[in-house]
Amino acid sequence: MRYLVESFIVGALRRGRSVEQFLGPIGSPDRPGVRYAEVRAARTSFEVYVHTVEDVGHETFLDLDEFPPFDQDAEDEEFGRFLGSAEEPQGALVLAEECTGAVRGRWVNQGVVQDEYLDFVRAGRPSDMSPDGHAWPAPRADL
């Protein structure tokens, strides 16, 4: 089972592991990119990031962490754009969902977002919905 139920999400975060969610394509056919959200444990809180990278991958190059930032001028894009933090994991999930359009039932363990990206690539990089038929989440207008 790829997607985590909420108790597994909370457990992973409390153990210091990140959870991620592939958010789909951005950009244009001339300059494609992809987004994914991350919630990670910090010292006394749980931090929320959105990563926006150029879509330079293929079936044998899937490591989104190695993709160049979509916005070359944004210094924070190398490590993701910090969106905020919360004291509890559930609060961080709500923040991520409100800011990025992430969906509670689609979080995966750290690194599994690469599998989501592979599905996207194999499906021909659909722009309107994920390979399994879910609409791509819409980010908040100011992101």
DSSP file with accessible surface (Angstrom, degrees, kcal/mol):
  #  RESIDUE AA STRUCTURE BP1 BP2  ACC     N-H-->O    O-->H-N    N-H-->O    O-->H-N    TCO  KAPPA ALPHA  PHI   PSI    X-CA   Y-CA   Z-CA
    1    1 A M              0   0  192      0, 0.0     0, 0.0     0, 0.0     0, 0.0   0.000 360.0 360.0 360.0 122.3    0.0    0.0    0.0
    2    2 A R        +     0   0   82    106,-0.1   107,-0.4     2,-0.1     2,-0.2   0.907 360.0  70.0 -79.5 -45.2    1.6    3.3   -1.2
    3    3 A Y  S    S-     0   0   50    105,-0.1     2,-0.3   102,-0.1   105,-0.2  -0.551  78.2-128.7 -85.2 143.4   -0.5    5.9    0.6
    4    4 A L        -     0   0   17    103,-2.7   103,-0.4    -2,-0.2     2,-0.1  -0.690  10.8-132.1 -92.3 137.2   -0.3    6.3    4.4
    5    5 A V    >>  -     0   0   68     -2,-0.3     4,-2.0     1,-0.1     3,-0.8  -0.450  39.2-100.0 -75.8 160.9   -3.3    6.3    6.7
    6    6 A E  H 3> S+     0   0   80      1,-0.3     4,-2.7     2,-0.2     5,-0.3   0.871 121.7  55.7 -56.8 -39.7   -3.2    9.2    9.1
    7    7 A S  H 3> S+     0   0   82      1,-0.2     4,-2.2     2,-0.2    -1,-0.3   0.884 109.6  47.6 -63.8 -33.1   -1.9    7.2   12.1
    8    8 A F  H <> S+     0   0  127     -3,-0.8     4,-2.5     2,-0.2    -1,-0.2   0.855 110.3  52.4 -73.8 -35.0    1.1    6.1    9.9
    9    9 A I  H  X S+     0   0    0     -4,-2.0     4,-2.5     2,-0.2    -2,-0.2   0.963 112.7  44.4 -61.5 -51.1    1.7    9.7    8.8
   10   10 A V  H  X S+     0   0   19     -4,-2.7     4,-2.8     1,-0.2     5,-0.2   0.922 113.3  51.6 -61.3 -42.8    1.8   10.9   12.4
   11   11 A G  H  X S+     0   0   21     -4,-2.2     4,-1.5    -5,-0.3    -1,-0.2   0.922 109.8  48.8 -61.3 -44.4    4.0    8.0   13.5
   12   12 A A  H  <>S+     0   0    0     -4,-2.5     5,-2.8     1,-0.2     3,-0.3   0.945 113.0  47.4 -61.5 -45.8    6.5    8.7   10.7
   13   13 A L  H ><5S+     0   0    0     -4,-2.5     3,-1.7     1,-0.2    -2,-0.2   0.918 109.9  52.2 -63.7 -41.3    6.7   12.4   11.6
   14   14 A R  H 3<5S+     0   0  135     -4,-2.8    -1,-0.2     1,-0.3    -2,-0.2   0.792 107.0  54.4 -66.9 -24.8    7.0   11.6   15.4
   15   15 A R  T 3<5S-     0   0  174     -4,-1.5    -1,-0.3    -3,-0.3    -2,-0.2   0.377 125.6-103.6 -86.3   3.0    9.9    9.3   14.5
   16   16 A G  T < 5S+     0   0   49     -3,-1.7     2,-0.3     1,-0.3    -3,-0.2   0.597  79.0 132.4  88.5  10.3   11.6   12.1   12.6
   17   17 A R      < -     0   0  124     -5,-2.8    -1,-0.3    -6,-0.2     2,-0.2  -0.731  51.8-126.2 -95.5 145.4   10.8   10.9    9.1
   18   18 A S        -     0   0   10     -2,-0.3    92,-1.4    22,-0.1     2,-0.3  -0.500  13.7-150.1 -83.1 156.8    9.4   13.2    6.4
   19   19 A V  E     -AB  39 109A   0     20,-2.2    20,-2.6    90,-0.2     2,-0.3  -0.936  17.1-168.4-122.5 150.2    6.2   12.5    4.5
   20   20 A E  E     -AB  38 108A   4     88,-2.6    88,-2.8    -2,-0.3     2,-0.3  -0.913  14.2-158.7-136.8 161.9    5.7   13.8    0.9
   21   21 A Q  E     -A   37   0A   3     16,-2.1    16,-2.7    -2,-0.3     2,-0.4  -0.962  20.6-131.5-146.5 125.7    3.0   14.2   -1.7
   22   22 A F  E     -A   36   0A   9     -2,-0.3    14,-0.3    84,-0.3    -2,-0.0  -0.624  21.1-173.4 -74.0 127.4    3.4   14.6   -5.5
   23   23 A L  E     -     0   0A   2     12,-2.8    13,-0.2    -2,-0.4    -1,-0.1   0.440  33.4-123.8-107.2  -3.5    1.4   17.6   -6.6
   24   24 A G  E     -A   35   0A   0     11,-0.8    11,-2.3   112,-0.1    -1,-0.3  -0.398  45.9 -15.5  98.7-169.0    1.7   17.3  -10.3
   25   25 A P  E     +A   34   0A  39      0, 0.0     9,-0.3     0, 0.0     2,-0.3  -0.331  46.6 173.6 -81.3 154.6    2.9   19.5  -13.2
   26   26 A I  E     +A   33   0A  45      7,-2.4     7,-2.2     2,-0.1     2,-0.2  -0.875  45.5  38.1-139.2 175.8    3.5   23.2  -13.4
   27   27 A G  E    S-A   32   0A  57     -2,-0.3    27,-0.0     5,-0.2    43,-0.0  -0.498  87.5 -64.1  85.5-151.7    4.9   25.5  -16.1
   28   28 A S  E >   -A   31   0A  53      3,-1.4     3,-0.6    -2,-0.2    -2,-0.1  -0.818  44.5 -96.6-133.6 169.3    4.4   25.1  -19.8
   29   29 A P  T 3  S+     0   0  131      0, 0.0    -1,-0.0     0, 0.0    -2,-0.0   0.846 126.9  51.2 -58.2 -31.2    5.2   22.6  -22.5
   30   30 A D  T 3  S+     0   0  159      1,-0.3    -3,-0.0    -3,-0.0     0, 0.0   0.774 128.2  19.8 -74.6 -28.0    8.3   24.7  -23.3
   31   31 A R  E <  S-A   28   0A 102     -3,-0.6    -3,-1.4     2,-0.0    -1,-0.3  -0.619  84.1-172.8-143.4  78.2    9.4   24.8  -19.7
   32   32 A P  E     +A   27   0A  53      0, 0.0    23,-2.2     0, 0.0     2,-0.3  -0.418   8.4 168.1 -78.7 150.3    7.8   21.9  -17.7
   33   33 A G  E     -AC  26  54A   1     -7,-2.2    -7,-2.4    21,-0.3     2,-0.3  -0.911  19.8-142.6-146.1 172.2    8.1   21.5  -14.0
   34   34 A V  E     -AC  25  53A   0     19,-2.5    19,-2.5    -2,-0.3     2,-0.3  -0.958   8.9-147.8-137.5 159.0    6.6   19.5  -11.1
   35   35 A R  E     +AC  24  52A  18    -11,-2.3   -12,-2.8    -2,-0.3   -11,-0.8  -0.939  13.8 175.9-124.9 149.7    5.7   20.2   -7.5
   36   36 A Y  E     -AC  22  51A   2     15,-2.1    15,-3.2    -2,-0.3     2,-0.3  -0.987  20.5-134.8-149.9 149.7    5.6   18.2   -4.4
   37   37 A A  E     -AC  21  50A   0    -16,-2.7   -16,-2.1    -2,-0.3     2,-0.4  -0.747  17.1-166.7-100.5 152.5    4.9   18.9   -0.7
   38   38 A E  E     -AC  20  49A  12     11,-2.7    11,-2.9    -2,-0.3     2,-0.5  -0.999  11.0-166.1-140.0 136.1    6.9   17.8    2.3
   39   39 A V  E     +AC  19  48A   0    -20,-2.6   -20,-2.2    -2,-0.4     2,-0.3  -0.993  22.6 177.5-116.8 127.0    6.2   17.8    6.0
   40   40 A R  E     - C   0  47A  64      7,-2.7     7,-3.0    -2,-0.5     2,-0.3  -0.959  31.0-109.9-133.1 151.4    9.2   17.2    8.1
   41   41 A A  E     - C   0  46A  34     -2,-0.3     5,-0.2     5,-0.2     2,-0.2  -0.574  34.3-176.5 -76.7 137.3   10.0   17.0   11.8
   42   42 A A        -     0   0   34      3,-3.1   -26,-0.0    -2,-0.3    -1,-0.0  -0.560  47.3 -77.6-117.0-172.8   12.1   19.9   13.2
   43   43 A R  S    S-     0   0  246      1,-0.2    -2,-0.0    -2,-0.2     3,-0.0   0.939 121.3  -2.3 -56.0 -54.9   13.4   20.2   16.8
   44   44 A T  S    S+     0   0  128     -3,-0.0     2,-0.3     0, 0.0    -1,-0.2   0.186 132.1  31.8-125.6  14.6   10.1   21.3   18.4
   45   45 A S  S    S-     0   0   20     -5,-0.0    -3,-3.1    40,-0.0     2,-0.4  -0.867  76.3-103.4-153.7-174.5    7.7   21.5   15.5
   46   46 A F  E     -CD  41  86A  20     40,-2.6    40,-1.9    -2,-0.3     2,-0.3  -0.996  35.8-149.7-126.7 122.2    6.7   20.1   12.2
   47   47 A E  E     -CD  40  85A  47     -7,-3.0    -7,-2.7    -2,-0.4     2,-0.4  -0.700   1.2-147.3-100.9 148.6    7.7   22.1    9.1
   48   48 A V  E     +CD  39  84A   0     36,-2.9    35,-3.2    -2,-0.3    36,-1.0  -0.938  19.9 174.3-117.5 131.1    5.9   22.3    5.8
   49   49 A Y  E     -CD  38  82A  30    -11,-2.9   -11,-2.7    -2,-0.4     2,-0.4  -0.954  20.3-151.6-130.9 152.2    7.7   22.9    2.4
   50   50 A V  E     -CD  37  81A   7     31,-1.9    31,-3.3    -2,-0.3     2,-0.5  -0.990  14.0-155.0-121.1 133.8    6.8   22.9   -1.2
   51   51 A H  E     -C   36   0A  12    -15,-3.2   -15,-2.1    -2,-0.4     2,-0.5  -0.939   8.9-173.2-108.9 130.4    9.3   21.9   -3.8
   52   52 A T  E     +C   35   0A  24     -2,-0.5    18,-2.3   -17,-0.2    19,-0.4  -0.981  17.7 166.7-126.2 113.8    9.1   23.2   -7.3
   53   53 A V  E     -CE  34  69A   9    -19,-2.5   -19,-2.5    -2,-0.5     2,-0.1  -0.875  41.3 -94.5-129.2 158.5   11.6   21.7   -9.7
   54   54 A E  E     -C   33   0A  47     14,-2.9     2,-1.5    -2,-0.3   -21,-0.3  -0.468  39.8-120.2 -67.0 142.4   12.2   21.5  -13.5
   55   55 A D        +     0   0   15    -23,-2.2    -1,-0.1     1,-0.2   -22,-0.1  -0.661  62.2 138.2 -87.2  85.7   10.8   18.3  -15.0
   56   56 A V        +     0   0   60     -2,-1.5    -1,-0.2    12,-0.1    -2,-0.0   0.259  38.0 109.3-111.2   8.5   14.0   16.9  -16.3
   57   57 A G        -     0   0    7     -3,-0.1     2,-0.3     5,-0.1     5,-0.2  -0.180  39.1-179.2 -86.0 175.2   13.5   13.3  -15.3
   58   58 A H  B >   -F   61   0B  91      3,-1.7     3,-1.7    -2,-0.0    63,-0.1  -0.882  54.2 -66.9-156.7-175.7   12.8   10.1  -17.2
   59   59 A E  T 3  S+     0   0  104      1,-0.3     3,-0.1    -2,-0.3    59,-0.0   0.699 134.3  36.0 -61.1 -19.5   12.1    6.4  -16.3
   60   60 A T  T 3  S+     0   0  127      1,-0.2     2,-0.4     2,-0.0    -1,-0.3   0.384 113.9  58.5-112.9   2.5   15.7    5.9  -15.0
   61   61 A F  B <   +F   58   0B  68     -3,-1.7    -3,-1.7     1,-0.1    -1,-0.2  -0.861  58.6 138.1-130.7  96.5   16.2    9.4  -13.5
   62   62 A L        +     0   0   36     -2,-0.4     2,-1.4    -5,-0.2    55,-0.1   0.415  22.0 120.9-120.7  -4.5   13.5    9.9  -10.8
   63   63 A D    >>  -     0   0   61      1,-0.2     3,-2.4     2,-0.1     4,-0.5  -0.500  39.2-170.8 -74.9  94.0   15.3   11.6   -7.9
   64   64 A L  G >4 S+     0   0    0     -2,-1.4     3,-1.1     1,-0.3    -1,-0.2   0.787  81.7  67.2 -57.7 -27.0   13.3   14.8   -7.6
   65   65 A D  G 34 S+     0   0   95      1,-0.2    -1,-0.3    -3,-0.1    -2,-0.1   0.740 100.5  50.7 -64.4 -22.2   15.9   16.1   -5.0
   66   66 A E  G <4 S+     0   0  127     -3,-2.4    -1,-0.2     2,-0.1    -2,-0.2   0.549  86.7 103.8 -93.1  -9.2   18.4   16.1   -7.8
   67   67 A F  S << S-     0   0    9     -3,-1.1     3,-0.1    -4,-0.5   -12,-0.1  -0.454  80.6-106.2 -72.7 145.7   16.3   18.1  -10.3
   68   68 A P        -     0   0   45      0, 0.0   -14,-2.9     0, 0.0    -1,-0.1  -0.367  43.5 -91.4 -69.4 151.5   17.2   21.8  -10.7
   69   69 A P  B     -E   53   0A  29      0, 0.0   -16,-0.3     0, 0.0     3,-0.1  -0.317  27.0-133.3 -60.6 144.4   14.9   24.4   -9.0
   70   70 A F  S    S+     0   0   34    -18,-2.3     2,-0.9     1,-0.2   -17,-0.2   0.906 101.5  49.6 -66.1 -43.2   12.1   25.6  -11.3
   71   71 A D  S >  S-     0   0   78    -19,-0.4     3,-1.4     1,-0.2    -1,-0.2  -0.837  72.8-168.7 -99.4 100.0   12.8   29.2  -10.4
   72   72 A Q  T 3  S+     0   0  111     -2,-0.9    -1,-0.2     1,-0.3    -2,-0.1   0.734  84.0  55.4 -62.6 -21.8   16.5   29.6  -10.8
   73   73 A D  T 3  S+     0   0  147     -3,-0.1     2,-0.8     4,-0.0    -1,-0.3   0.616  84.0  93.5 -88.7 -12.4   16.5   33.0   -9.0
   74   74 A A    X   -     0   0   23     -3,-1.4     3,-0.9     1,-0.2     4,-0.4  -0.720  57.7-163.5 -87.8 112.5   14.8   31.8   -5.8
   75   75 A E  G >  S+     0   0  181     -2,-0.8     3,-1.0     1,-0.2     4,-0.3   0.860  87.7  56.2 -61.8 -36.1   17.5   30.9   -3.2
   76   76 A D  G >> S+     0   0   71      1,-0.2     3,-1.2     2,-0.1     4,-0.7   0.719  87.9  78.3 -72.5 -17.5   15.0   28.9   -1.1
   77   77 A E  G <4 S+     0   0   19     -3,-0.9    -1,-0.2     1,-0.3   -25,-0.2   0.748  77.6  71.6 -66.8 -22.0   14.0   26.6   -4.0
   78   78 A E  G <4 S+     0   0  139     -3,-1.0    -1,-0.3    -4,-0.4    -2,-0.1   0.873 118.1  19.7 -61.2 -32.4   17.2   24.5   -3.7
   79   79 A F  T <4 S-     0   0  142     -3,-1.2    -1,-0.2     1,-0.3    -2,-0.2   0.281 127.2 -88.1-118.2   7.8   15.8   23.1   -0.4
   80   80 A G     <  -     0   0    5     -4,-0.7     2,-0.6    -3,-0.2    -1,-0.3  -0.022  46.3 -76.9  99.3 153.6   12.1   23.8   -0.9
   81   81 A R  E     -D   50   0A  90    -31,-3.3   -31,-1.9    -4,-0.1     2,-0.3  -0.790  44.9-130.0 -90.1 120.4   10.0   26.9   -0.1
   82   82 A F  E     +D   49   0A  97     -2,-0.6   -33,-0.2   -33,-0.2     3,-0.1  -0.538  28.2 177.0 -71.2 125.7    9.2   27.0    3.6
   83   83 A L  E     -     0   0A  31    -35,-3.2     2,-0.3     1,-0.4   -34,-0.2   0.643  51.9 -74.7-104.1 -22.1    5.5   27.5    4.1
   84   84 A G  E     -D   48   0A  14    -36,-1.0   -36,-2.9     2,-0.0    -1,-0.4  -0.898  41.0-107.7 151.1-178.1    5.2   27.4    7.9
   85   85 A S  E     -D   47   0A  64     -2,-0.3     2,-0.3   -38,-0.2   -38,-0.2  -0.929  14.7-158.7-142.6 166.1    5.3   25.1   10.9
   86   86 A A  E     -D   46   0A  22    -40,-1.9   -40,-2.6    -2,-0.3     6,-0.1  -0.969  26.9-125.9-143.5 155.8    3.0   23.7   13.5
   87   87 A E  S    S+     0   0  160     -2,-0.3    -1,-0.1   -42,-0.2   -40,-0.1   0.780  95.9  42.4 -73.6 -28.4    3.5   22.2   17.0
   88   88 A E  S  > S-     0   0   92    -42,-0.1     4,-1.8     1,-0.1     3,-0.3  -0.891  84.0-119.8-120.7 152.2    1.7   18.9   16.1
   89   89 A P  H  > S+     0   0    0      0, 0.0     4,-2.4     0, 0.0     5,-0.2   0.895 112.7  54.9 -56.2 -42.3    1.8   16.7   13.0
   90   90 A Q  H  > S+     0   0   76      1,-0.2     4,-2.3     2,-0.2     5,-0.2   0.888 106.5  51.5 -61.7 -38.6   -1.9   17.1   12.3
   91   91 A G  H  > S+     0   0   34     -3,-0.3     4,-2.4     1,-0.2    -1,-0.2   0.888 109.1  50.6 -64.2 -38.1   -1.5   20.9   12.3
   92   92 A A  H  X S+     0   0    0     -4,-1.8     4,-2.7     2,-0.2    -2,-0.2   0.896 109.2  51.3 -67.2 -38.7    1.3   20.7    9.8
   93   93 A L  H  X S+     0   0    0     -4,-2.4     4,-2.6     2,-0.2    -2,-0.2   0.926 109.9  49.1 -63.3 -43.1   -0.8   18.4    7.5
   94   94 A V  H  X S+     0   0   57     -4,-2.3     4,-2.8     2,-0.2     5,-0.2   0.935 111.5  49.7 -61.9 -44.1   -3.6   20.9    7.6
   95   95 A L  H  X S+     0   0   36     -4,-2.4     4,-2.5     1,-0.2     5,-0.3   0.936 111.9  48.1 -59.8 -46.7   -1.2   23.7    6.8
   96   96 A A  H  X S+     0   0    0     -4,-2.7     4,-2.5     1,-0.2     6,-0.8   0.910 113.3  47.8 -60.5 -42.9    0.3   21.7    3.9
   97   97 A E  H  X S+     0   0   38     -4,-2.6     4,-1.6     1,-0.2    -2,-0.2   0.911 113.4  47.0 -67.3 -40.9   -3.2   20.9    2.6
   98   98 A E  H  < S+     0   0  127     -4,-2.8    -2,-0.2    -5,-0.2    -1,-0.2   0.899 119.8  38.8 -67.0 -40.0   -4.4   24.5    2.8
   99   99 A C  H  < S+     0   0    2     -4,-2.5    41,-2.3    -5,-0.2    -2,-0.2   0.841 131.0  22.5 -81.7 -35.3   -1.3   26.0    1.2
  100  100 A T  H  < S-     0   0    0     -4,-2.5    -3,-0.2    -5,-0.3    -2,-0.2   0.565  97.8-115.0-111.5 -13.9   -0.6   23.4   -1.6
  101  101 A G     <  +     0   0   20     -4,-1.6    -4,-0.2    -5,-0.4    37,-0.2   0.544  56.4 164.2  85.4   6.7   -3.9   21.7   -2.2
  102  102 A A        -     0   0    8     -6,-0.8     2,-0.4    35,-0.1    -1,-0.2  -0.169  32.4-130.4 -55.0 155.6   -2.4   18.4   -0.9
  103  103 A V    >   -     0   0   72      1,-0.1     3,-2.1    34,-0.0     4,-0.2  -0.930   6.8-131.6-117.3 134.2   -5.0   15.7    0.0
  104  104 A R  G >  S+     0   0   64     -2,-0.4     3,-0.9     1,-0.3    -1,-0.1   0.859 104.1  53.2 -54.4 -38.9   -4.9   13.8    3.3
  105  105 A G  G 3  S+     0   0   47      1,-0.2    -1,-0.3  -102,-0.1  -102,-0.1   0.382 101.2  61.7 -83.0   9.7   -5.3   10.4    1.7
  106  106 A R  G <   +     0   0   28     -3,-2.1   -84,-0.3  -103,-0.1    -1,-0.2   0.227  67.4 123.8-124.2  17.9   -2.3   10.8   -0.7
  107  107 A W    <   -     0   0    0     -3,-0.9  -103,-2.7  -103,-0.4     2,-0.3  -0.530  38.1-170.6 -77.8 144.4    0.7   11.2    1.6
  108  108 A V  E     -B   20   0A   0    -88,-2.8   -88,-2.6  -105,-0.2  -105,-0.1  -0.877  29.0 -88.2-129.4 163.0    3.6    8.8    1.2
  109  109 A N  E >   -B   19   0A  67   -107,-0.4     3,-2.0    -2,-0.3     4,-0.5  -0.292  64.4 -73.3 -64.6 158.1    6.8    8.0    3.1
  110  110 A Q  T 3  S+     0   0   76    -92,-1.4    -1,-0.2     1,-0.3   -91,-0.1  -0.232 121.8  19.0 -53.1 132.6    9.9   10.0    2.3
  111  111 A G  T >  S+     0   0   34     -3,-0.1     3,-1.1     1,-0.0     4,-0.4   0.072  98.0  94.5  92.8 -24.5   11.4    8.9   -1.1
  112  112 A V  T X>  +     0   0   35     -3,-2.0     4,-1.4     1,-0.2     3,-1.2   0.723  65.0  79.9 -75.4 -15.7    8.2    7.3   -2.4
  113  113 A V  H 3> S+     0   0    0     -4,-0.5     4,-2.4     1,-0.3    -1,-0.2   0.831  83.7  64.9 -59.3 -26.3    7.3   10.5   -4.1
  114  114 A Q  H <> S+     0   0   28     -3,-1.1     4,-2.4     1,-0.2    -1,-0.3   0.874  98.7  52.0 -62.9 -37.2    9.8    9.3   -6.8
  115  115 A D  H <> S+     0   0   72     -3,-1.2     4,-2.2    -4,-0.4    -1,-0.2   0.881 108.0  51.3 -65.3 -37.5    7.4    6.4   -7.5
  116  116 A E  H  X S+     0   0   13     -4,-1.4     4,-1.9     2,-0.2    -2,-0.2   0.914 110.1  49.3 -63.9 -42.6    4.5    8.8   -7.9
  117  117 A Y  H  X S+     0   0    0     -4,-2.4     4,-2.7     2,-0.2    -2,-0.2   0.912 107.7  54.2 -63.2 -42.2    6.7   10.8  -10.4
  118  118 A L  H  X S+     0   0   21     -4,-2.4     4,-3.0     1,-0.2     5,-0.2   0.924 107.2  50.6 -59.0 -43.6    7.5    7.6  -12.3
  119  119 A D  H  X S+     0   0   56     -4,-2.2     4,-1.7     1,-0.2    -1,-0.2   0.914 110.3  51.0 -58.3 -42.3    3.7    6.9  -12.6
  120  120 A F  H  <>S+     0   0    2     -4,-1.9     5,-2.6     2,-0.2    -2,-0.2   0.930 112.0  45.9 -60.7 -46.9    3.3   10.4  -14.0
  121  121 A V  H ><5S+     0   0   17     -4,-2.7     3,-1.9     1,-0.2    -2,-0.2   0.944 112.4  49.9 -63.2 -47.8    6.1   10.0  -16.5
  122  122 A R  H 3<5S+     0   0  150     -4,-3.0    -1,-0.2     1,-0.3    -2,-0.2   0.796 106.0  57.5 -64.2 -27.2    4.9    6.5  -17.7
  123  123 A A  T 3<5S-     0   0   51     -4,-1.7    -1,-0.3    -5,-0.2    -2,-0.2   0.419 126.1 -99.9 -83.0   1.9    1.4    8.0  -18.1
  124  124 A G  T < 5 -     0   0   61     -3,-1.9    -3,-0.2    -4,-0.1    -2,-0.1   0.721  61.0 -75.5  88.9  20.4    2.7   10.6  -20.5
  125  125 A R      < -     0   0   90     -5,-2.6    -4,-0.1    -6,-0.2    -1,-0.1   0.954  61.7-151.1  56.8  57.9    2.9   13.5  -18.0
  126  126 A P        -     0   0   28      0, 0.0    -1,-0.1     0, 0.0    -2,-0.1  -0.342  10.7-160.9 -63.1 136.4   -0.9   14.2  -18.0
  127  127 A S  S    S+     0   0  100      1,-0.1     9,-0.1  -103,-0.1     3,-0.1   0.698  81.9  48.0 -91.6 -19.8   -1.6   17.8  -17.2
  128  128 A D  S    S+     0   0  113      1,-0.3     8,-0.9     7,-0.1     2,-0.3   0.791 119.0   0.5 -96.9 -28.4   -5.3   17.5  -16.1
  129  129 A M  B    S-G  135   0C  79      6,-0.2    -1,-0.3     8,-0.0     6,-0.3  -0.992  77.0 -90.0-157.3 160.6   -5.2   14.6  -13.6
  130  130 A S    >   -     0   0    6      4,-3.7     3,-2.4    -2,-0.3    -3,-0.1  -0.214  49.2-100.2 -67.1 162.5   -3.0   12.1  -11.9
  131  131 A P  T 3  S+     0   0   61      0, 0.0    -1,-0.1     0, 0.0   -15,-0.0   0.777 123.9  53.8 -57.5 -24.4   -2.4    8.7  -13.6
  132  132 A D  T 3  S-     0   0   82      2,-0.1    -2,-0.1     1,-0.0   -13,-0.0   0.256 125.7 -97.3 -97.9  15.1   -4.9    7.1  -11.2
  133  133 A G  S <  S+     0   0   44     -3,-2.4     2,-0.4     1,-0.3    -1,-0.0   0.522  78.4 132.3  92.6   6.9   -7.7    9.6  -12.1
  134  134 A H        -     0   0   96      1,-0.1    -4,-3.7     3,-0.0    -1,-0.3  -0.739  60.9-111.1 -91.4 140.3   -7.5   12.2   -9.3
  135  135 A A  B     -G  129   0C  79     -2,-0.4    -6,-0.2    -6,-0.3    -7,-0.1  -0.377  38.0-104.3 -64.5 143.0   -7.5   15.9  -10.2
  136  136 A W        -     0   0   41     -8,-0.9    -1,-0.1    -9,-0.1  -112,-0.1  -0.467  43.6-106.0 -65.5 139.6   -4.1   17.6   -9.6
  137  137 A P        -     0   0   24      0, 0.0   -35,-0.1     0, 0.0    -1,-0.1  -0.382  27.8-129.2 -68.8 147.4   -4.4   19.8   -6.4
  138  138 A A        -     0   0   78    -37,-0.2     3,-0.1   -36,-0.1     2,-0.0  -0.849  20.3-134.2 -97.6 127.0   -4.5   23.5   -6.9
  139  139 A P        -     0   0   56      0, 0.0   -39,-0.2     0, 0.0   -40,-0.1  -0.342  36.1 -83.5 -73.2 162.6   -2.1   25.6   -4.9
  140  140 A R    >   -     0   0  106    -41,-2.3     3,-2.0     1,-0.1   -41,-0.1  -0.354  44.6-113.8 -59.9 145.7   -3.1   28.7   -3.0
  141  141 A A  T 3  S+     0   0  109      1,-0.3    -1,-0.1    -3,-0.1   -42,-0.0   0.802 113.2  56.2 -58.4 -30.1   -3.2   31.7   -5.3
  142  142 A D  T 3         0   0  101      1,-0.2    -1,-0.3   -43,-0.0    -2,-0.1   0.407 360.0 360.0 -88.5   7.4   -0.3   33.5   -3.6
  143  143 A L    <         0   0   58     -3,-2.0    -1,-0.2   -44,-0.1    -2,-0.1  -0.253 360.0 360.0-103.7 360.0    2.1   30.5   -4.0
